[in-house]
Amino acid sequence: MTAPAYGDFDQGRLDAQYSPSSMVDDIRPFLDDYADRSRLARQELAAVARRDLRFGPGHDDRLDVYGPSGPGPQSRPALFFVHGGYWQQLSKEDTAFPAPAMVQAGAVYATPDYTLAPRARLSDIVDQVRRAFVWLWRRAADHRIDPERIVVSGSSAGAHLAAMLLATPWRQWGLPADPIAGAVLFGGIYDLTPVRQTYVNDVVAIDGSEVQNCSPLLLTPSVRCPVVIAWGERETDEFKRQSRAFAEHLRRQGCPVTAFEQSGRNHFDSPVELAVPSTRVHAETLRLMRLAAARR
């Protein structure tokens, strides 16, 4: 009898549970849709886009900001969105698609790059995204951003990285203890324990230290801001379980959490709802920005 790889899952079932593409016929149309929507967004917002801004000396230390720039009396909320791709695919070029809806709603939209595995360890990727956030927070005035109204977001691996921002001791990074106004997370990985046992680790090479130090579900949040956790109806059971478990973890730590399943959505098309003003996800994101303004 084959020993379980994790819980009650044998290796084949565990790999399938952590393979979001197992729930769709073909992943390529979704990736193409990200790219097409993002290309159109860049064209639409060309006049207010600042692209490839350097937040560090590394080749991939770049981010894009969409919204009004320069000194001015008006400061706006911002959405800082981190791309997914299991830490090994995609880039900020694929995640401009929410920008038009955010800018139309009066917010600034920012999205960073990071070095992909296996060229970077996961712990280094986490720190790279932290540096990107620090850069944006410190330069908020240059982009007409209110630093007290920055909401972080991400999908899949990007949701993991955004969740790690909530677990960051920000005073050690030179920021206030709670520089994040809220978080909107889609289909994230919050406990790396089972991922380390899957095919994903053939590339990402998560080690035991990273499981402990880079699993948001195993860490105490440093920022107890409101959090929205969403996942697609057509996710695997394990992805759904991780989202529900992280929601409960945050609630126990005193974070206000709104968690819900997106009807008809899968792992790949759920974040597209950020770009659609009629969706609950879009409305919840703007709600977090309004809450931050009300707390001032």
VENRARA-V483941 format. One record per backbone hydrogen bond with DSSP energy under -1.0 kcal/mol. CO is the residue of the C=O (numbers start at 1). NH is the residue of the N-H. E is the energy in kcal/mol with one decimal. If there is no record, write none. Layout:
CO	NH	E
CO	NH	E
This chain:
6	9	-2.6
9	5	-2.5
9	6	-1.6
10	14	-2.6
11	15	-2.6
12	16	-1.9
13	17	-2.3
14	18	-1.7
16	19	-1.5
19	22	-2.3
20	23	-1.9
21	24	-1.3
27	31	-1.7
28	32	-2.9
29	33	-1.8
30	34	-2.1
31	35	-2.1
32	36	-2.8
33	37	-2.9
34	38	-2.4
35	39	-2.3
36	40	-2.2
37	41	-2.0
38	42	-2.4
39	43	-1.9
40	44	-2.5
41	45	-2.3
43	46	-1.0
45	48	-1.7
48	67	-2.8
50	65	-2.5
53	63	-1.8
58	61	-1.4
60	62	-2.1
61	55	-1.6
62	113	-3.0
63	53	-2.5
64	111	-2.2
65	50	-3.0
66	109	-2.4
76	146	-3.4
77	108	-2.6
78	151	-3.0
79	110	-3.0
80	153	-2.7
82	155	-1.2
85	88	-2.1
87	117	-3.1
91	94	-1.7
92	95	-1.4
96	99	-2.0
98	102	-2.0
99	103	-3.0
100	104	-2.6
101	105	-1.4
102	107	-2.7
103	106	-1.6
108	79	-2.6
109	66	-3.1
110	81	-2.8
111	64	-2.4
116	119	-1.2
121	125	-2.0
122	126	-2.5
123	127	-1.8
124	128	-2.2
125	129	-2.3
126	130	-2.0
127	131	-2.4
128	132	-1.9
129	133	-2.2
130	134	-2.6
131	135	-2.5
132	136	-2.2
133	137	-2.8
134	138	-2.7
135	139	-1.5
137	140	-1.2
140	143	-1.4
140	145	-2.8
141	144	-1.4
142	70	-2.1
144	76	-2.8
146	149	-2.3
149	78	-2.2
150	181	-2.9
151	80	-2.9
152	184	-2.3
153	82	-2.3
154	186	-2.3
155	158	-2.5
156	160	-1.8
157	161	-2.2
158	162	-2.5
159	163	-2.6
160	164	-1.9
165	168	-1.0
166	222	-2.1
166	223	-2.2
168	170	-1.6
169	172	-1.7
170	173	-1.4
170	175	-2.3
171	174	-1.3
182	152	-2.6
183	228	-3.2
184	154	-1.4
185	230	-3.0
186	156	-3.0
190	217	-3.0
192	196	-2.2
194	197	-1.4
195	198	-2.0
198	201	-1.4
199	202	-1.8
200	203	-1.4
200	204	-2.1
201	205	-1.1
207	211	-2.0
208	212	-1.8
209	213	-2.6
210	214	-2.3
215	218	-2.1
216	219	-1.1
226	183	-1.5
227	258	-2.6
228	185	-3.0
229	260	-2.1
230	187	-2.5
231	262	-3.3
232	235	-1.0
236	240	-2.0
237	241	-2.7
238	242	-2.7
239	243	-1.8
240	244	-2.4
241	245	-2.8
242	246	-2.3
243	247	-2.2
244	248	-2.1
245	249	-2.3
246	250	-2.5
247	251	-2.1
248	252	-2.3
249	253	-1.1
250	255	-2.6
251	254	-1.8
256	227	-2.8
258	229	-2.8
260	231	-1.3
262	233	-2.2
262	265	-1.7
265	234	-3.4
266	270	-1.4
270	273	-1.5
271	274	-2.0
272	275	-1.8
273	276	-1.4
276	279	-2.1
279	283	-1.9
280	284	-3.0
281	285	-2.1
282	286	-2.0
283	287	-2.0
284	288	-2.0
285	289	-1.5
286	290	-2.2
287	291	-2.7
288	292	-1.8
289	293	-1.5
290	294	-2.2
291	295	-1.6
